[in-house]
Amino acid sequence: MLTSSELAGLPLFEDLTDDELAWVLANSYEQALAVGEVFMHEGDPADRFYVVLEGELQIARTLDGTRKVMGTTPRGIIGGEISLLNAVPSMVTVQAIAPSRILVMGVEAFRQMFAAAPTLGSKVLQIASQRMYGFASMRQQQEKLAALGQLSAGLAHELNNPASAARRAAVSLREMLPSLQARALRLGVDHHHLPLERLTRFQGLLIERQESLPPMSSLERSDYEDQLGDWLDDHGVAEAYALAAPLVAVGVTVAELAGLISGLEAATSTETLGWIAEAATVDGLLAELELSTRRVAELVAAVKAYSYMDQAPIQEVDLNRDLAHTLVVLRHRLKGITVVNEYSHDLPALMGRGGELNQVWTNLIVNAADALKGSGTIKIITRCEHNFAMVEVADDGPGIPPDVLPRIFEPFFTTKGVGTGTGLGLDISYRIITQHNGTIEVQSQPGATRFIVRLPVSASGASA
């Protein structure tokens, strides 16, 4: 049976008075655990505080869907206090990895401990504070790494589309250039009387007007291809319907074709129009290559700006620009969601840690996207309110339940399932905003949830 002297031999209890030791013994019980026996499951109600008397316990938690060992608790180590102090379910699974004895205290006794055994209560609070700070710091780094992983996956997905388009265009160019060269040679050798000036001038006209061509629907394009194919066929042009599609794509009109092949023999007309069609297709492929590589460069630039790479810790922050960059890197998370921007053009710049603030915008936008489940609207508003810059992220999702709303910024509090939410995203956002001497509030009802951030625009906006 546990005695006062055995209890006092543990560092946690060595400074307790005899009365305090007697109270602890009277208001706790001893429990033995065999190897592999689970003392507490993650997600269980927080109803026990414990101290390891002998043996060793393994502490595991589900993070991002994966069970991870957080460490072990040998003799003298406490557990369960953070869940009890924060009134949240157990955040960990506690399992014996050696034959163990533990001292267990229930909820009521734990609450009374701070008055009945203040020396012990003070130590427990100190340990809990250190653990919460350490865990929050560790989890903040883990969330940064997890966010980096998600952003990397999203960026890879976003880069894949333009990269694939550029590759397809390059392959098509390689296949088409020999045919284009062969047509050019035939035109020069077999049709030396062809008015080359007219041909090159016409090609230059097509290239020049590519960016100003109005878009056509699929039905309009199909009808025009049929009309142009019929006209070419009526004028004895071979491959009439094959040539029609690329010619329509570059906006060629019947009147232009009539002027181009006026006075030419049917064979020369076919070679001429074939060369024009293939040259126009090559130009379109080059334009696709340019667009694709420009898109890649834009994505890389957005990610570099989002992360504030190669910049000092405190920078001049342009909130409108940073929100736009955040939306770029989160595009893969916003599929099916309408994003409405209402940015104030007279929003002043502020001094702050741009990378950390982008973490806030990321958390708020991702939370809104999760609430919408792939369908709905996110509205992002910025404006100047005297000496403060205001950023609002709103969604028309189901809203936050009234009983949850007061606890939304509490550390470790989450409404998501075990392993899918840490309860630290909004807590970290709250810490970042308060470190910038700002405020963050939430207003919610079904169909309208608003997170409103206000940051001072003075040079002292970010605290050290």
ROVEX-595616 format. One line per 4 residues: number of its first residue (from 0); for each residue x negated, y, z of C-alpha. Coordinates in steps of 0.25 Angstrom, whole numbers, padded with zeros to 4 digits. Last residue first. Example, Ala and Ser with C-alpha at 12.3 -4.5 7.8 and 13.67 -1.06 7.14 Angstrom:
2
1) -0055 -0004 0029  -0049 -0018 0031 $
***
This chain:
464
463) -0037 0167 -0124  -0023 0173 -0125  -0018 0175 -0139  -0010 0188 -0142 $
459) -0020 0198 -0138  -0021 0205 -0152  -0007 0209 -0151  0004 0201 -0159 $
455) 0011 0194 -0147  0017 0181 -0150  0032 0177 -0150  0036 0163 -0153 $
451) 0051 0159 -0156  0055 0145 -0157  0069 0144 -0163  0079 0133 -0163 $
447) 0092 0135 -0171  0102 0124 -0176  0105 0119 -0162  0100 0129 -0152 $
443) 0086 0133 -0148  0078 0145 -0144  0063 0143 -0141  0053 0153 -0135 $
439) 0038 0155 -0138  0030 0167 -0132  0017 0173 -0134  0005 0177 -0127 $
435) -0004 0168 -0137  -0006 0158 -0126  0009 0158 -0124  0011 0154 -0139 $
431) 0000 0143 -0138  0006 0137 -0125  0020 0137 -0130  0016 0130 -0143 $
427) 0008 0120 -0134  0021 0118 -0126  0029 0117 -0139  0021 0106 -0145 $
423) 0018 0099 -0131  0030 0090 -0129  0023 0079 -0135  0033 0074 -0145 $
419) 0034 0062 -0154  0028 0051 -0145  0040 0050 -0136  0052 0057 -0143 $
415) 0053 0072 -0144  0061 0080 -0134  0047 0085 -0129  0042 0091 -0116 $
411) 0027 0089 -0114  0024 0103 -0111  0037 0112 -0109  0040 0121 -0121 $
407) 0054 0115 -0124  0058 0114 -0110  0069 0124 -0109  0074 0120 -0123 $
403) 0076 0105 -0120  0089 0106 -0112  0095 0115 -0122  0092 0105 -0134 $
399) 0083 0111 -0144  0089 0114 -0158  0095 0105 -0169  0087 0111 -0180 $
395) 0088 0125 -0186  0074 0128 -0184  0067 0141 -0179  0052 0145 -0178 $
391) 0051 0159 -0173  0038 0167 -0173  0037 0181 -0167  0026 0191 -0167 $
387) 0025 0200 -0155  0022 0214 -0153  0036 0219 -0158  0043 0207 -0162 $
383) 0036 0203 -0176  0043 0193 -0184  0041 0178 -0188  0052 0168 -0191 $
379) 0051 0153 -0195  0064 0146 -0199  0064 0131 -0199  0076 0125 -0207 $
375) 0082 0111 -0207  0079 0097 -0211  0067 0088 -0208  0070 0085 -0194 $
371) 0074 0099 -0190  0069 0098 -0176  0055 0092 -0181  0054 0104 -0190 $
367) 0056 0114 -0179  0046 0107 -0170  0036 0107 -0182  0038 0122 -0184 $
363) 0036 0125 -0169  0024 0116 -0167  0017 0121 -0180  0020 0136 -0176 $
359) 0014 0133 -0163  0002 0126 -0169  0000 0138 -0178  -0001 0147 -0165 $
355) -0013 0138 -0161  -0020 0140 -0174  -0018 0155 -0174  -0023 0157 -0161 $
351) -0019 0172 -0159  -0020 0186 -0163  -0007 0191 -0170  -0003 0196 -0184 $
347) 0008 0205 -0186  0022 0200 -0192  0026 0211 -0202  0030 0201 -0213 $
343) 0039 0194 -0203  0041 0179 -0207  0054 0173 -0209  0051 0159 -0214 $
339) 0062 0148 -0217  0057 0134 -0217  0067 0123 -0223  0064 0109 -0218 $
335) 0064 0097 -0227  0049 0095 -0226  0044 0104 -0214  0034 0094 -0208 $
331) 0026 0093 -0221  0026 0109 -0222  0019 0110 -0209  0005 0115 -0214 $
327) 0012 0125 -0223  0022 0129 -0212  0010 0132 -0203  0004 0140 -0213 $
323) 0016 0149 -0215  0017 0150 -0200  0003 0155 -0199  0005 0165 -0210 $
319) 0017 0171 -0203  0010 0171 -0190  -0003 0178 -0194  -0013 0176 -0183 $
315) -0025 0184 -0181  -0035 0175 -0175  -0039 0169 -0161  -0047 0156 -0161 $
311) -0056 0161 -0173  -0053 0155 -0187  -0059 0144 -0195  -0046 0137 -0196 $
307) -0034 0144 -0192  -0026 0131 -0192  -0015 0136 -0200  -0024 0144 -0209 $
303) -0032 0132 -0213  -0019 0124 -0215  -0013 0135 -0224  -0026 0136 -0232 $
299) -0026 0121 -0234  -0012 0121 -0239  -0014 0132 -0248  -0026 0126 -0254 $
295) -0018 0113 -0257  -0007 0121 -0263  -0017 0128 -0272  -0023 0115 -0276 $
291) -0009 0110 -0280  -0005 0123 -0287  -0018 0123 -0295  -0016 0108 -0299 $
287) -0002 0111 -0303  -0006 0123 -0312  -0016 0114 -0318  -0006 0103 -0321 $
283) 0003 0114 -0327  -0008 0119 -0336  -0010 0104 -0341  0004 0103 -0344 $
279) 0004 0116 -0352  -0008 0111 -0360  -0001 0098 -0362  0012 0105 -0367 $
275) 0004 0115 -0376  -0005 0104 -0382  0008 0096 -0385  0014 0108 -0391 $
271) 0003 0110 -0400  0001 0096 -0404  0016 0095 -0407  0016 0108 -0415 $
267) 0004 0103 -0423  0011 0091 -0427  0024 0098 -0430  0016 0108 -0439 $
263) 0015 0122 -0433  0022 0135 -0439  0028 0139 -0425  0023 0129 -0415 $
259) 0021 0140 -0404  0032 0149 -0408  0042 0138 -0407  0036 0133 -0394 $
255) 0038 0147 -0388  0053 0148 -0393  0055 0134 -0387  0050 0139 -0373 $
251) 0038 0133 -0365  0040 0134 -0350  0028 0127 -0346  0036 0115 -0341 $
247) 0044 0115 -0354  0032 0113 -0362  0028 0101 -0353  0042 0095 -0355 $
243) 0044 0097 -0370  0031 0090 -0375  0036 0076 -0372  0049 0080 -0378 $
239) 0043 0085 -0391  0032 0074 -0392  0031 0077 -0407  0036 0091 -0411 $
235) 0045 0091 -0424  0052 0104 -0421  0065 0097 -0417  0057 0089 -0407 $
231) 0051 0102 -0401  0065 0108 -0399  0071 0095 -0393  0059 0094 -0383 $
227) 0061 0109 -0379  0076 0106 -0377  0074 0093 -0369  0063 0100 -0361 $
223) 0072 0112 -0358  0083 0103 -0353  0073 0095 -0344  0067 0108 -0338 $
219) 0081 0113 -0335  0085 0101 -0328  0073 0100 -0320  0075 0114 -0315 $
215) 0065 0125 -0321  0056 0134 -0314  0053 0148 -0320  0039 0149 -0327 $
211) 0031 0160 -0321  0019 0152 -0316  0017 0145 -0330  0018 0158 -0338 $
207) 0003 0160 -0341  0001 0145 -0345  0012 0145 -0355  0007 0158 -0361 $
203) -0007 0153 -0362  -0003 0141 -0369  0005 0149 -0380  -0008 0158 -0382 $
199) -0016 0146 -0384  -0007 0140 -0394  -0005 0153 -0402  -0020 0155 -0402 $
195) -0022 0141 -0407  -0013 0143 -0420  -0014 0128 -0425  -0022 0128 -0438 $
191) -0032 0118 -0432  -0021 0108 -0430  -0028 0094 -0431  -0041 0098 -0424 $
187) -0037 0109 -0414  -0024 0104 -0411  -0029 0090 -0410  -0040 0094 -0400 $
183) -0030 0101 -0391  -0021 0089 -0391  -0033 0080 -0387  -0037 0090 -0376 $
179) -0023 0090 -0370  -0022 0075 -0371  -0035 0074 -0364  -0031 0084 -0353 $
175) -0018 0077 -0350  -0023 0065 -0341  -0033 0073 -0333  -0023 0084 -0331 $
171) -0012 0074 -0326  -0022 0069 -0316  -0026 0083 -0311  -0011 0086 -0310 $
167) -0008 0073 -0302  -0020 0077 -0293  -0015 0091 -0291  -0001 0086 -0287 $
163) -0007 0076 -0278  -0015 0087 -0271  -0003 0096 -0270  0006 0085 -0264 $
159) -0005 0079 -0255  -0009 0092 -0248  0005 0093 -0241  0004 0079 -0236 $
155) -0011 0081 -0232  -0006 0094 -0225  0005 0087 -0218  -0004 0076 -0213 $
151) -0015 0086 -0209  -0004 0094 -0202  0001 0082 -0194  -0013 0079 -0190 $
147) -0016 0093 -0186  -0003 0093 -0178  -0008 0080 -0171  -0021 0087 -0169 $
143) -0015 0099 -0163  -0005 0091 -0155  -0017 0083 -0150  -0024 0096 -0146 $
139) -0012 0101 -0139  -0010 0087 -0133  -0024 0088 -0126  -0021 0102 -0121 $
135) -0007 0098 -0116  -0013 0086 -0110  -0024 0094 -0103  -0015 0105 -0098 $
131) -0004 0095 -0093  -0015 0086 -0087  -0021 0098 -0079  -0008 0103 -0075 $
127) -0004 0089 -0070  -0017 0087 -0063  -0015 0100 -0055  0000 0097 -0053 $
123) -0004 0084 -0047  -0015 0090 -0038  -0005 0100 -0033  0005 0090 -0030 $
119) -0005 0081 -0022  -0009 0093 -0013  0006 0097 -0012  0010 0083 -0006 $
115) 0025 0086 -0001  0028 0098 -0010  0022 0094 -0023  0025 0080 -0020 $
111) 0040 0082 -0020  0041 0082 -0035  0033 0069 -0036  0041 0063 -0025 $
107) 0054 0066 -0033  0048 0061 -0046  0042 0048 -0041  0028 0045 -0036 $
103) 0020 0033 -0040  0006 0029 -0035  0000 0019 -0045  -0007 0006 -0044 $
99) -0014 0000 -0056  -0018 -0013 -0063  -0025 -0008 -0075  -0020 -0002 -0088 $
95) -0007 0003 -0082  0002 0010 -0091  0007 0025 -0091  0015 0029 -0103 $
91) 0014 0044 -0105  0023 0057 -0106  0033 0053 -0095  0046 0061 -0097 $
87) 0046 0076 -0094  0048 0083 -0081  0036 0092 -0083  0030 0089 -0069 $
83) 0035 0074 -0069  0029 0072 -0083  0016 0078 -0079  0015 0071 -0066 $
79) 0016 0057 -0072  0002 0053 -0069  -0009 0053 -0058  -0023 0048 -0058 $
75) -0029 0042 -0045  -0034 0029 -0051  -0034 0029 -0066  -0025 0036 -0076 $
71) -0028 0032 -0091  -0028 0040 -0104  -0019 0046 -0114  -0017 0033 -0122 $
67) -0010 0036 -0135  0003 0030 -0140  0006 0036 -0154  0018 0043 -0159 $
63) 0012 0057 -0158  0008 0054 -0144  0013 0043 -0136  0007 0043 -0122 $
59) -0002 0033 -0114  -0008 0034 -0100  -0015 0021 -0095  -0015 0018 -0080 $
55) -0027 0014 -0072  -0028 0006 -0059  -0026 0011 -0045  -0019 0022 -0038 $
51) -0014 0029 -0050  -0005 0041 -0046  0009 0042 -0051  0021 0052 -0054 $
47) 0034 0046 -0058  0048 0050 -0064  0045 0056 -0078  0055 0049 -0086 $
43) 0049 0039 -0096  0044 0044 -0109  0030 0038 -0109  0031 0025 -0100 $
39) 0027 0024 -0086  0021 0013 -0077  0018 0004 -0088  0011 -0009 -0084 $
35) 0000 -0014 -0093  -0009 -0018 -0081  0000 -0019 -0069  0005 -0007 -0062 $
31) 0007 -0006 -0046  0016 0005 -0041  0014 0013 -0028  0024 0022 -0022 $
27) 0026 0037 -0019  0033 0046 -0009  0028 0041 0004  0013 0039 -0001 $
23) 0013 0053 -0007  0019 0059 0006  0009 0052 0015  -0002 0057 0006 $
19) 0004 0071 0008  0004 0070 0023  -0010 0065 0024  -0014 0077 0016 $
15) -0018 0076 0001  -0032 0079 -0004  -0036 0065 -0008  -0023 0062 -0015 $
11) -0027 0064 -0030  -0041 0060 -0027  -0036 0046 -0023  -0041 0041 -0010 $
7) -0030 0048 -0003  -0020 0038 -0009  -0028 0026 -0003  -0029 0033 0011 $
3) -0014 0037 0010  -0011 0022 0008  -0005 0014 -0004  0000 0000 0000 $
***
